[in-house]
Amino acid sequence: MKHKDFNIILFITILSEQYKTWNAPVITLIANKGATPFEILVSTILSLRTKDEVTAKAAIRLFEIAKKPEEILKIDEQTIQKAIYPVGFYKTKAKRLKQISKILIEKHDKKVPDTMEKLLNLPGVGRKTANLVLIEGFKKIGICVDTHVHRISNRIEYVKTKTPEETEFALRKILPKQYWIKYNEILVAFGQTICRPVSPFCSKCPVLFICSKKDVNISR
């Protein structure tokens, strides 16, 4: 199936209705609570290789003691490590948060930059993180592609790509722009609840009838 044959509008419309019964991704929830761009950036960094429920608790603990770049710089790495544990690679992330805070203070007037180019210059910030900060922190249009978005987009054969970055650029060419922001939010929730990486719940999938089930060998 080629992407032009896939009814992406029907796919998104159906999932948008079902989405109301799932939990929103943690970064979206944090953003909806009025988080600053810096808090979105920090939360996104914490979320890498980490489950949502762990990220949410770690972010709350950290923001209780520091929620601005200058406040992060005032506390030592061990204190940050203790606050964000057990997020994945918590020691590296604590160091990254100190480095990023220093750069924001010295080069960006304590503010998170609002362009892809400048965000990618921050240590440990890749396209997924940058896109999420632009979308959730600055309400700019972008396509954030994580493992869920990458996997599902290929599973339904809307794209044929090998990496999340390839998927982002492929989606930019074919996905109607009005769905760019919502696409990540919906597919992350979908991937966490039904369209799992291994043995997805195809028996209760609302879009099974238009899914190719690419590379799905076992399902429930």
Secondary structure, 3 states (H helix, E strand, C coil): CCHHHCCHHHHHHHHHHHHCCCCCCHHHHHHHCCCCHHHHHHHHHHHCCCCHHHHHHHHHHHHHHCCCHHHHHHCCHHHHHHHHCCCCCHHHHHHHHHHHHHHHHHHCCCCCCCCHHHHHCCCCCCHHHHHHHHHHHHCCCCCCCCHHHHHHHHHCCCCCCCCHHHHHHHHHHHCCHHHHHHHHHHHHHHHHHCCCCCCCCHHHCCCHHHCCCCCCCCCC
